[in-house]
Amino acid sequence: MNEIDLKTKIEGLKKAIAEHKDFTGTYESQLKETEQELKDYNKVELTSAQLDDIYEAVEAGVEKYDFSDTSNYNIEYGIEYDNKVYCENLELQHSGDLVEAIVEKVCRLFKEADAPEDDQVNTHTVAEKII
């Protein structure tokens, strides 16, 4: 091969790479959409009324939490050059209490189903199936 042939081949390869990058972007977006569809496939479908009930339960759980209790926060103060004190960092310490209040309200909307596979799991059988 001579120099012109090599330059022509390089240009051709660059064009091929550019074309495949376009296809790669398309395939990646299709892959993401399909993966999301797979995640959504086994989700329980809820009606608008049920979603409204969940929203209201979360709202009630948040309202139950006492945001005005200063012991729920870790506050770090700072001082500016003109001796003004300011809040440098404010961190919610007891977020578990907030989560618990929300979960309590949401769980009242549902009844737990019996799942026989949760009672006993035969790990030996599961491992054999995987292998």
C-alpha positions, 0 to 999 in steps of 0.5 A: 500500500502506498501513502494515498491508499493508507490515507483513503483507508484511514478516512474510510475507517473514520467514516465507518466509526462515525456511522457506527457511533450513530447506531450505537446511540440508537441501540443504547437508547433502545436498550435503556427503554427496554430495560425500563420496560422490563423493570416496569413489567412486574410492577403492580398497577394502581388506579388514580384513586390508589395513587391519590391515597398513597400521596395523602398517606405520605402527606399525613406521615410528613405532617405527623413529623415535628420539624420544629423540634430543634433536637432533630437537627445538627446545626453548625454555625459560622461567623462572618467577617463582620461578626454575624453568625450564620448557619453553615450546615443544617442536617436532619439527624432523625430521618429514620423517624420521618421515614417510619411515620411515612411508612406507617401511614402508607402501610395502612393502605395495604394488606400483606399477602402470604407468600409461601416462598418467603416461609421456606427457601430451599437454597440447595435447590435454588443453587442447583437451578442457577448452576 
